Amino acid sequence: MTDTSVFDSEKEAGFGDYFALLKPRVMSLVVFTALVGLIVAPVPVHPVVALAAILFIALGGGASGALNMWWDADIDRLMRRTQKRPIPAGKVAEGEAFAIGIALSVMAVVMLFLAGGLVAAGLLAFTIFFYVVIYTMWLKRSTPQNIVIGGAAGAFPPMIGWAVATGGVSVESVLMFALTFAWTPPHFWSLALFVKNDYAKAHVPMLTVTHGRDATRKHILGYTFALAVVALALGLTSIGGPVYMAVSLVLNGLFIKGAFDIWRRDDAACEADKHLAERKFFKLSLAYLFLHFGALLVEATLAPYGWGGW
């Protein structure tokens, strides 16, 4: 008889596996941008209400991650960068992930309604629906525009935070949405440039698979210019200011340069240096969004002392 005790212990799910199911890296971005949206809003929010609202927004983001992993379990098993996720690794059952995702979704929306109002809860519910149904179930496997349209799901959190404070939507919150929305394509396409084979193996119609790397490089450059326009426009609103504009000018200058560097390359150059420029651009994109929202936070912090804002 074969002793399977070691194998079974390796497959037993722990707290870390269930936490990984919620996509903590994505959740951290959701929490940060939602928090900034809440803090920069012109209406103060009681700290307890703010903490509760951010917690429920985080749960909503985690619920989306769990449902995404439930639906994408088949392709996650095929892609090298996702094979160690809880479901393909055999730690969490697909049905278990689905149940967790549904339960957290309902809890998050209901509790945010009680803490932050109808508009914020409605936006959170739509965000979960958009990410799971529109992006994960439909767009991701059907069109190379999956990231372009699907990026809206990750762009809603600052709008939700703003709605918790104000009860509504404004130009400022729409531009915070637009900043994340326009950032998403160049961010993910730069990743797709050096993991193209993963997407091809899983039959995911990423732009690099359907149109090739050259077309993807051109798209990255175009969207980078559009992103710069949105980022600078946000700096001219009531939540912008000199600190934000200085940060944005530097970051967008670096981002445009990085996009040009990628645009000028061909596959031979990429293979020769193992996609060095693309990897640098991807890492810069991670800092890009964080520093823009961080600059908004600095403006809001300095405003009471007469230093922030216009």
Buried (B, 14 or more C-beta within 10 A) or exposed (E): EEEEEEEEEEEEBEEEBBEBBBBBEBBEBBBBBBBBBBBBBEEEBEEEBBEBBBBBBBBBBBBBBBBBBBBBBEBBBBBEEBEEBBBBBBBBBBEBBBEBBBEBBEBBBEBBBEBBBEBBBBBBBBBBBBBBEBBBBBBBBEBBBBBBBBBBBBBBBBBBBBBBBBBBBBEBBBBBBBBBBBBBBBBBBBBBBBBBEBBBEBEBBBBBBBBEBEBBBBBBBBBBEBBBEBBBBBBEBBBBBBBBBEBBBEBBEBBBEBBBBBBEBEEEEBEEEEBBBBBBBBEBBEEBBBBBBBBBBBBBBBBEEEEBBE
